[in-house]
Amino acid sequence: MNKILNLLIFTVIACSLHAQSQVETLLNDAKKFNSFFIEGDMDKHIDMTIPSVVETAGGKEIMVANAKESYEMTTKSGVIYETIEPLKPSQFLFAGKDLQSILPQNVITKIGDIRISQKVYFLASSSDEGKTWTFLNLEPYDTESIKTFIPNVSKDLEIPASEVPVVLDGK
């Protein structure tokens, strides 16, 4: 009986450590993804975008060109991305062989002297059991429209509504 209890405790601890490792890897990959975006390195940013989205958008070359154009237009209009900080992800769900989670992120932008904070949501997806992660900003999608770009999205995944931006400081 004692051996069974020890085995059960060991299994619970091992599962807990594996899940913790997946969360840490997810957060680290999200930080890289965000860093590439803030730096304007759309080539590397798109490499960390969910592959089916890149494919549906016409391939990497087209998506990189569109991302660069959008980023340049935004930054030329005076928007500065100060930080994008990943927060605690939702539970992990399997969709076929992919592991998926909703990842809230706090985005701080600056326009002139005004700093704005907004919580936005990304879909995080891993096709290798959480060893590496890819992402998609969910702001323009709802639970049904996301299926156009990610056909295997988990049916149990609920996309939260975008939150209202909050002015932090400024004139």
Secondary structure, 3 states (H helix, E strand, C coil): CHHHHHHHHHHHHHHHHHHHHHHHHHHHHHHHHHHHHHHCCHHHHHHCECHHHHHHCCCHHHHHHHHHHHHHHHHHCCEEEEEEEECCCCCCEEECCEEEEEEEEEEEEEECCEEEEEEEEEEEEECCCCCCCEEEECCCCCCCCHHHHCCCCCCCCCCCCCCCCEEEECC
